[in-house]
């Protein structure tokens, strides 16, 4: 526990210092507990792939709940909203230069309860946090605290744009909105993900191995001209 304390302290400081950025202010529910560890899905274990870049996935929470629900194995529905929510942190993924990407690189146990509580206001699901550590974090970090400390540092730096009041939303609008609030971002580092029906689902930001914005090796997803549907939040204030 002594080794874990400084890492958790860094997470708490990051939350307090960046309240105006991505990390929201909320109160984790009483009784919040870690999700249990699980065995990787058959065929999804990919080991020994050198890390070429990192991808930070920021999901549009209303669409996650609408589209995924309880149907996605090991990527469960985000918990009932602890605050009115638009964007939420999905995860930080260490990727190789090309598929197959590192995944389930070693067996892991449950995340410590203190880490779950520190991250919950960014990722409101103990099950999703466990999944991200098992599937991605354990491929590049020694401990859950170290992994989530890095994910929080990247996410908390981001100033999230408001996107719900736009009469028409395109992938180019989304990229421009993120760059307008984050001058350090580059358009080639922003991947816009959409569902098959054209509904916006996620922004993915690419970073090199020194955590500097970098061109996404696999392209940038939806082209700037593509019009996107948008699942509304409960308040329509995001």
N, C-alpha and C positions, 0 to 999 in steps of 0.2 A: 504493500500500500504506500510506502514512503516514495517509491519510484513513480507511482501513479499520480501523487498529489501535485507536483509541479506542472504536469501536463494538463490536469484538470483546471488548475489555476489559470493557465494560459487561455483555455477555452472561455472561462468566466470573464477574464479581462477583455477578450475579443468581443464578447457579447455586449458588455457595458460600453465599450469605446466606439462601437459602430451601430448604435441603435438606429441611426438615420439611414443605414445601408440595408443590406439584405436580411440580416438576422433580425427577426421580429421580437417584440416583447410579449411574453405570454407566461402563464403559470402551468407547468406540467401537472397533469391530474394526480391526485393523491392515489397512492397504491400503484403508481407506474412501476413496472418490473421488466427486467430483460426478457426477451423472447428466447425460447429454447433453441439450442443448436440443432442442426438437422443434417442429414446426409445429402451430398450433392446429387442433383438429378443425373441419371445415367447418361453417359456420353457428353457431359458438359465440362468435365475436368480437362483443363489445358495447362500444362506446366512447361517450364523451360523456355518461354518466349521472352527475348530481351525487350525491355520497355523502351519504346521510341518516343512516346508522348503521353500526356495525361489529358483526360476529358472530364470536365465538370458538368454534370447534367442537372439542369434546373427545370423542374416539371411545372406545368400549369395545373395546379391541384384540382380545379373543378373538372377538367377533362380526364385526369387520372381516375377520379371517382366515377365519372360517367362511363368511361370506356372499359376500365379494367375490373372494377368491382372486386368480387372475390374469385374471379375466374383465372387470374394469372398465378400459376404455381410459383411460390417463393417470392412473389412480388405483390403482396396483398394490398388491399384497399387502404389508403391513408385513413387514420383514425378519424372519428367525428370531429369536426373542426373545433379546436380549442380557442380559436379566434377567427374573425372573418379573414379568409385567406385567398390569395391569388397564386403567386409563385411559392414553391417550396424546394428545398434541396433534395434531389434524388440521390446523387452520389458522386464520388470521385473515382474514375476508372483509369488504371494504368493499362495502356494499350501497346501492342506491338505495331510495327510498321504496316502490317496488313493482317487480315484475319487468317487463322483463328487467334483471337486475343486471349491473354492470360485470364484464367478463370478457375476458381476453386483449387488454388495451388497447393494447399495443405489443409489438413483437418484443423478445425478451430472449435473452441467452446463458446458459451454465451458471453456477450459483452457485459462488462461490469455495470452494475446498476447506476453508479455515479456518472458514467459516460453516457448512458441512455438518457438520463435526466438533463445533462448538459446539452445534448444534441436535439432533444425533442422539439424545441421551438423552431428548429430549422427543418427537421424531418419528423413529422408527427406520427410516427409508427415504430414501435419497438421491433416489430417483425421486419419492416423494411431496413431498419438500421442493422439488424442481425444479418439480413441477406447481403447488404452492401459490404459488410466486413468479411463475410465468408466468401462471397463470389469475387470480390475485387480487392478489398483492402489487404487481405492476407497474402496477396501476390507481390506486395511491395513494402509492407510495413511489418514490424515485429509485434506490435501490440495494437489493440483497438484504440487506445487513447492517442497513440502517435498518428494513426490513420485519420481519426476524426479531428484531431487538432489541425492537420493540414487541410482537410476538407473545409473546416470552419474558417480557417484563415483566408482561403480563396473565396468562399461564398460571402463572408462578411464584408469583404472589400467592395463587393458589387452594389451599386445603387440601382435598384430595380425601377424600370419605367412603369407608368400607368398606361394600360393598353385598352381598357374596356370602353372608353368614350369615343373611340375612333369609328366613324360611320362605315369605313371599309378598312380592312386590315390585310396587308400583304406581307410576305416574308421580308421584302425590302424595308417596309415600315418597321418591322421588329428589329432588324439589324440597326437601322438608323436610330431607333429609340434607345437601344442599349448603348450605342456609341455616343449619343448625345449626353448621356448621364455618366459615361465611363470613358473619358478621353484616351485612356491607355489601351482600349480595345481596338482591334483591327477587323474589318469585315470578313477577311478570309479565315479568322479564328472563330467565327460564329456559325454554328450549324443549326438550322431551323428544322425541327422534326414535325411532321404532320401525320395524322392517321390516313388510312386509305381513302376516306371520304373528304379529305382536305381540311379537316379540323386541326387547328394548332394544338400540339401536345407538349413540346419541350424545346428549350434552348440548350444547346450544348457548346461549351466554350473549350477550345483546345489550347493547351499549354505545352511548351517544350519541357525537357527534363530539369530545367532550372526554374520552372513555373513562370515563364514569360509567355505572353500570348503568341501563338504560332498558327500557321495555316493548318487546317484540318486535313490530314493525309487522305481521308476518304471522300473529300468534297464537302460541300456546304449545305446539303439537303435541299430543301425547297428553294427554287430560284427566286430572285427578288420580285419578279413580276407575278408570282403565284398568289392569288387571293386565298385567304384562310378563313375558315369558320372559327368561332370562338365560343366555347362553352362558358356561360356567365358564372361569376362567383355569387355567393348568397347576397352580397350587398351591392354588387356592380360598381364598386369603388376602386377597382384595380385596373 
